[in-house]
């Protein structure tokens, strides 16, 4: 069976800046895979290429065996995407927000209402579904966005920094929902984060990314064991990159930082 | 927890859509976005009220004063009747021209990325935005028309003419909305777009037949008037609403062609906007 995601020699340059530099990556079907790295590591650029937002050369990225460059529409139907920013429309109710994406993914009219209700229920939002989403807390908005991404029954769910700016309770709420989605559907989940502890707890395999390249990959346990008995994932990252997790924003990290700050402001 | 939706069978996602499927998608996305725009208007009507202030002032102050002083010759048509369709087109222009700012906000908030990841052709996304601007313009038009009726403007009530009026507003708004998205795709920043939006809106308005007949314009302004789609929109609205002589075929032809071209141009720039 082909992997859920395969990237081969992926490259992306912005002017003279190399954002992604020969990235090779394979995500197996049904796993929760973490793409880790500091701001400016190239995670978001990689995600943008996988989700068709940035062009990729033919053969460089395959999602469920489909070439992202040649079968763009087919790939989009297979993907559910939650961007880093809190992007639900505050004017619309939770139900209207999800119904919009059901229509954009061509969920048949006969099944639409039931499907919207099912994903809202799965995200524990049924009681507030008919309230404007601007009245939701940051954690609720994140769950609403998960509902938007899930309403089309994607095979690959891509989450870009899903817990940035959330308090610990809301963060746990988001990860609990991701775990239950995975258990219920067997969906593959690709998540980017620079929160090493979260990745350690919730991802089955991770790839450590720095300056556009994968520096190490494997299960968190394997990576920690390879370094030493009491090593943490933070230690593993420092070992492979020689850098702290923050502060290395030279390679185009300004945009990521801005986006993270904007999200943090919106969730309060 | 309710049963989550199950992924579709692989066969249904294999092929890239042909032209017919793309056309169906465009129509479906336009309908969806117009519905969402109506939902937003239903939840928050304050914008309808605040946006009505400026056209109200034009009709109440400018219209009434210039009707009394008879400074602008409009033949047998009272000046307020002549002015009302121009103000209608102006209020639609003001709504549409700032859609570029909205799309930059959507880019910054991650909404645009989320929309672009859906199986929706770029042209459908832009077309949907264009018609959403039209829906807002039509909602605004209802307010302006009621105000015009209150002020004693003689308006046509023929249903066919009303339908054509809605079409003219939709096409005009589509053009200016896509012009704004095109500029957004070029300048990429909200601040720059706000400056350009303000810089072009009034010249577009004054270089049209909205306030005065073309014959009163100096030669150079008449040339600009002839390439300004707002003039064709005003001409159509005036012909339909107050019965002045209008070249409706030409007006609708120009509006349709300019909206189609601008939707295509804005669609081509959308990926640049998403990357920017």
Interface residues (C-beta under 8 A of the other chain):
Chain A: X48 X51 X52 X53 X54 X64 X66 X71 X72 X73 X74 X76 X77 X78 X79 X81 X82 X83 X84 X85 X86 X87 X89 X91 X92 X93 X96 X100 X101 X103 X104 X105 X106 X107 X111 X115 X117 X118 X119 X121 X122 X132 X148 X150 X151 X152 X153 X154 X155 X180 X181 X184 X185 X187 X259 X262
Chain B: X1 X2 X3 X4 X5 X6 X7 X8 X10 X12 X13 X14 X15 X16 X17 X25 X28 X29 X32 X36 X39 X40 X43 X44 X108 X109 X110 X111 X113 X114 X115 X116 X117 X118 X119 X120 X274 X275
